[in-house]
Amino acid sequence: MAGAILAAVLLFVVIVAVTLVVRSRMVEVESLGPATASADLRIKEPEVEEVSGGVKWRLKAAQALVFEGEGRTALERISVHVFERDRTWTIVGDEGDLFQETGNVELRRNVVLTASDGLRLETSVLRWQGVEKRLWTDAPVKMTRDGTVADGTALDVRMRDEMTTLAGRVHAIFAKAPGR
């Protein structure tokens, strides 16, 4: 009888232990952003500046995580200033990536572009392709300037051709110019 009781207690202890181990391995963990441990290099408050073809740009971020194997630098709280001979732009975003091989940049979350001529652009994703000199997004976008507001579902700016396309279901409200 004592052997049966001991066997029952041992079986109960094994079942409880297995249950605890299985449940502890099934706990879901929410990601808090990019894994800093796997980054090859971590840089606080980086600044990158480049001059090309009469255009100067400066990128600043709160933090950069360099992933050499991916050829990508993950950025947090980004600010990009672009200086051209007769105009300037400032672009900010919460996070993004700089692709080392191409120099292309993608900004995400709360992206706002402001230009010296009064243009303001708001979107959730904005990409720059350096070779094509193309600024674009396939996310909803809102553009404002001097009281005029235009909303669309995508934007494509070809700097080389000085061409801008606001695409998708476009809704625009044009402000009446003073004196007209």
N, C-alpha and C positions, 0 to 999 in steps of 0.2 A: 504494500500500500504506500509506504514512504517513497518507493521508487517511482510510482505513478504520479505522486504529487510533485516530486522533484522534476520529472519529465514535463509535466504540465506547466510548471513555473518557468523552466528553461524555454519551452516553446513560446510562452507568452512574452518573455524577454526578447527572444529572437524576432518575433512578429513586430513588437514595438520598435526595436532598433531598425529593422528593415523599413518600416513605415516612415520613421523620422529621416532616414537617409534619402529615401526616394522623394519625399516632400521637399527637403532642403535643396535638392538638385532641380526641382521643377519651378522654383521661385523665379518670376520674371523680373528682369532688371531693365530699367529704362535708361537709354543712352542719354548722356548729358552733352553730346557734341562729339567732335572728332577725338579720337584716342591720342592723347598727348604722349603716351608712353611709346607708341610706335613711330612717332616722328623722329627723323634723323637729326633735326635741329630745331630748337625753339628760340625765337627772337622776340624780345619785348620792344615795342614801339619802333618797328623798322621803318625806314624811309628809302624809297627808290626814286631816282630822278633820271630822265633821259631826254635828249634833244635829238630830233630827227626831222629833216626837211622843213625847218622853220617853225616846228611845233615842239614845245617843251611840256613835259608832263611830270608830275610829282605824285607818288603814291605814298600814303602814310597809313599805318594800321596800329591798333592797340597791341596786337600779337600776330606773329607769323609762325606757322608750323611747316617745316620743310620736309617733304616726303620725296627723297631722291629717286627711289625706285619707280615712283609714279610720275616723276617729272613735274610735280605740282607743289605749290605752296598755298596752304589754307590760311586765310586771313580773317581777322575779327575786327569789327568796328573800323571800316575802311573809309578813307577820304582820298579822292583823286582830284588833283587840280591840273587843268589843261590850259596852257597859255599859247595863243596864236597871236599874230601881229595886231589884229584889230578886235579880238574878242577873247573871253575866257569862260571856262566852265568849271564847276565844282560838282563832283558826284560823290555821294555818300551811301553806304549800305552797312547792314549789320554783320554780314559775313560774305565770303567769296573765295575765289581761287585765282591764282596767277599760274599760268602754264609756262614752264621754263623754256621749253623748246621753241614755242611759237610766240611767246609774249602776250598771248591772248588772256583776257581777264573776264571773269564772270562775277557779278555782284548779286547778292540775294538778300531778301527781307528788308523792307522799308527803304527801298532804293529811291533816292531823290537826286535829280540833276537840276542845277540852276545855272543859267547863263548870264553873262554880263548885259545882254540885250533884253533881259526881263523874262525870258522863257523859263518855265518850271515844268519838269516832267516827273511823274511819280509812277512807280511800278514795283513789282515784287522780284523781278529778275531783269538784269541788263547785262548784255555781253558785248565785248569789244574784240573784233578780229583784226589784228594789226596789218597783215598782208593785204587784205581787201579794204582796209580803212573803213570798216563797217561797224556800226553801233546798232544793236537790234535786241528785240525781245519778242517772245511769242506768248507773253503774259499780258493781261489787261493793263492798259496804260492811260494816264490822264495827263494832258498837256494844257498849260495855261500861260497866257501872255496878254498883258494890257486888258484884262477883263474878258478876253475870249477864252472859252473852254472847249477842248476837244477830247473825247473819250473813244478808245478803240480797243480791239482785242489783240493787236500786235503792232509793232513798229519796226521799220527798217530804214536806217539812215546810211546812205552811201556818201561818205565825205568826199571822195575823189570826184564823184559826179555832181556833188552838191544837190543830192536828191533825197527827199524824205517821203516815206509812204506810211500812212497810218491806215491799218487794215482792219478787216472784220466788220462787225456792226459798229459803224462810226456814228457818234452823236456829237454835234458841234453847236455851240451857241456863240455867235459873233457879237462882240460889243460894238456899239455905235461909237465911232471915233469922234472926239470933241470937235465942234465946229462944222460937222457934216450933217 
